[in-house]
Amino acid sequence: MDLSGADSGHLVVFDMREGRSWEERVFREERTRDGKRITVWGM
């Protein structure tokens, strides 16, 4: 985001741990860092 000058972005996290249900793996969170909005997706 810094290199491209974007004010917002997405981060996708793949949880590959065994024994985790889909309810534990799948999520969406909004975060702000240094004034920039980041949407974090868990899968």
Summary of the structure (lengths in Angstrom):
residues: 43
radius of gyration: 12.8
end to end distance: 21.6
largest distance: 39.0
contacts: 77
relative contact order: 0.38
helix: 9%
strand: 47%
